[in-house]
């Protein structure tokens, strides 16, 4: 029994070291996952903003093309 008691501090150190190592790796993975998730959201956000800007530009262009014909129609009616 005394041999086990003599080795107990070393075994405790190994267990504590393993737990510390696990926590460090788990935290690193969590941080990496969050960073990658943010990057994916940035890409999606950029794509959505680009699509929105393209649709808005089309709408404004169409409005500018239609507006002169509406103005001439209104003048003719008066």
C-alpha positions as CSV (number, residue, x, y, z in Angstrom):
1,X,0.0,0.0,0.0
2,X,2.9,2.4,0.7
3,X,4.0,2.1,-3.0
4,X,0.6,3.3,-4.1
5,X,0.7,6.2,-1.7
6,X,4.2,7.2,-2.9
7,X,2.9,7.2,-6.5
8,X,-0.3,9.1,-5.7
9,X,1.2,12.6,-6.2
10,X,2.5,11.6,-9.6
11,X,-0.9,10.1,-10.6
12,X,-2.7,13.2,-9.4
13,X,-0.3,15.4,-11.4
14,X,-1.0,13.3,-14.5
15,X,-4.8,13.6,-14.1
16,X,-4.6,17.3,-13.5
17,X,-2.4,17.8,-16.5
18,X,-4.7,15.7,-18.7
19,X,-7.7,17.8,-17.6
20,X,-5.8,21.0,-18.1
21,X,-4.7,19.9,-21.6
22,X,-8.3,18.9,-22.5
23,X,-9.7,22.2,-21.4
24,X,-7.1,24.2,-23.3
25,X,-7.8,22.2,-26.5
26,X,-11.5,22.4,-26.1
27,X,-11.3,26.2,-25.6
28,X,-9.1,26.6,-28.6
29,X,-11.5,24.6,-30.7
30,X,-14.4,26.7,-29.5
31,X,-12.6,29.9,-30.4
32,X,-11.7,28.6,-33.8
33,X,-15.3,27.4,-34.5
34,X,-16.7,30.9,-33.5
35,X,-14.1,32.6,-35.8
36,X,-15.0,30.4,-38.7
37,X,-18.7,30.8,-38.1
38,X,-18.3,34.6,-38.1
39,X,-16.4,34.4,-41.4
40,X,-19.2,32.4,-42.9
41,X,-21.7,34.9,-41.7
42,X,-19.6,37.7,-43.2
43,X,-19.6,36.0,-46.6
44,X,-23.4,35.5,-46.4
45,X,-24.0,39.0,-45.3
46,X,-21.9,40.4,-48.2
47,X,-23.8,38.2,-50.7
48,X,-27.1,39.4,-49.4
49,X,-26.1,43.1,-49.4
50,X,-24.8,42.6,-53.0
51,X,-28.1,41.1,-54.1
52,X,-30.0,43.9,-52.4
53,X,-27.9,46.6,-54.0
54,X,-28.3,45.0,-57.4
55,X,-32.1,44.8,-57.0
56,X,-32.2,48.4,-55.8
57,X,-30.1,49.6,-58.8
58,X,-32.5,47.7,-61.2
59,X,-35.5,49.4,-59.5
60,X,-34.0,52.9,-59.7
61,X,-32.9,52.4,-63.3
62,X,-36.4,51.2,-64.3
63,X,-38.0,54.1,-62.5
64,X,-35.7,56.5,-64.4
65,X,-36.6,54.9,-67.7
66,X,-40.4,54.9,-67.0
67,X,-40.6,58.4,-65.5
68,X,-40.0,60.4,-68.7
69,X,-42.8,58.5,-70.5
70,X,-45.2,59.1,-67.6
71,X,-44.3,62.9,-67.7
72,X,-45.1,63.1,-71.4
73,X,-48.3,61.2,-71.0
74,X,-49.4,63.6,-68.2
75,X,-48.6,66.6,-70.4
76,X,-50.7,65.2,-73.3
77,X,-53.6,64.6,-71.0
78,X,-53.6,68.2,-69.7
